[in-house]
Structures are given as C-alpha cells and as structure tokens.
Amino acid sequence: MDIREVFAINVRRLRQAKGLSQEALADEAGMDRTYISALERGVYSASLTTVGKLAKVLDVVCVTCGWAGRDKTSRAGFCSGVEKARKYRRIPPVKCTLG
C-alpha cells in the first residue's frame, strides 16, 4: 500500500468520523466534491496545501517533512508510525495552519 492509498483511507475515515459528507468537507476546505471523491479513491495525490486544508477542517495534526515510519502490520501504517513517533517525542505534533 503506497502513501496515496493510506491517505485516501484516512481522509475517508476521518471525514466519516466527523459526520461530514464529501460535499460538506469540500465546501469547508474550499474544494470541489469530485476532487474529495477522487482523493478518497486514491486517484490523485494531494499537494501539501491540500493536505493542510483537509487537516484543518478535519481537526487533525499534520506532520510536516514527511514519512514518519511505517508499521507493516497496520493498514494505516503511516498514522501508526506518526503516533509512535509522537509517543516517543521523535516528531513533535504540528497544527496545520495552511489555508
């Protein structure tokens, strides 16, 4: 699973957890609903600006400067790696302020 697929899964999971439709997420992030749909299907790779906008709307921490490690036993290995890194203070959490 590449980072685009992990991102797609996590955007959908976070959007659903907040009870937002694709249209509502798109509206709050200043994007088109079809773009959100494509991101959730892994059709497109998101720019850092897009990641920042989505993180702000979804109220999640965004780690800048990349890949925090991958837990090969987890479907969402990227997030597991980020959580582990945060736990051991290797990577400080950064609230996204892009937008």
C-alpha positions in Angstrom: 0.0 0.0 0.0 1.5 3.3 -1.0 1.1 6.6 0.8 -1.6 7.8 -1.6 -3.8 4.8 -0.6 -3.1 5.3 3.1 -4.0 9.0 2.7 -7.2 8.0 0.8 -8.3 5.6 3.6 -7.5 8.1 6.3 -9.4 11.0 4.7 -12.5 8.9 4.3 -12.2 7.5 7.9 -11.7 11.0 9.4 -14.5 12.6 7.3 -17.0 9.9 8.3 -15.9 10.1 12.0 -16.8 13.8 11.9 -20.1 13.1 10.2 -19.3 15.1 7.1 -20.4 14.3 3.6 -17.9 14.7 0.8 -19.8 17.9 -0.2 -19.6 19.4 3.3 -15.8 18.6 3.6 -15.2 20.1 0.1 -17.2 23.2 1.0 -15.3 23.8 4.2 -12.0 23.2 2.6 -12.7 25.3 -0.4 -12.5 22.4 -2.8 -14.8 20.6 -5.3 -16.7 17.5 -4.1 -15.5 15.5 -7.1 -11.9 16.2 -6.0 -12.6 14.9 -2.5 -14.1 11.8 -4.0 -11.0 11.3 -6.2 -8.7 11.7 -3.2 -10.7 9.2 -1.3 -10.4 6.7 -4.1 -6.7 7.3 -4.5 -7.0 8.7 -8.0 -4.9 11.8 -7.2 -2.0 12.6 -4.9 -2.8 15.6 -2.7 -0.4 18.6 -2.6 0.9 19.8 0.8 -1.5 22.7 0.6 -4.5 20.3 0.1 -3.3 18.2 3.0 -3.1 21.3 5.2 -6.6 22.4 4.3 -8.1 19.0 4.9 -6.2 18.6 8.2 -7.6 22.0 9.3 -11.2 21.1 8.5 -10.9 17.6 9.9 -9.1 19.0 13.0 -6.2 16.6 12.9 -2.5 17.1 13.4 -0.4 17.2 10.3 3.3 16.2 10.4 5.4 18.3 8.1 8.6 17.0 6.5 7.3 13.6 5.6 7.1 10.0 6.2 7.3 9.1 9.9 7.8 5.4 9.5 5.6 2.5 8.6 4.2 -0.2 10.8 4.0 -3.1 8.4 1.3 -4.8 10.5 -1.2 -2.0 10.2 -3.4 -1.0 7.2 -2.8 2.6 8.2 0.9 2.2 8.8 1.7 5.9 8.2 -0.6 7.0 11.0 0.7 4.3 13.3 4.2 5.5 12.6 3.3 9.1 13.4 1.6 8.1 16.6 4.6 6.1 17.7 6.9 8.9 16.8 4.8 11.4 18.8 4.6 9.0 21.7 8.4 8.9 21.9 8.7 12.6 21.1 10.8 11.9 18.0 8.4 14.1 15.9 6.5 16.9 17.5 2.9 17.4 16.5 2.3 20.5 14.4 -1.2 22.0 14.0 -1.7 22.8 10.3 -2.2 26.5 9.7 -2.2 26.4 5.9 -5.1 27.6 4.1 
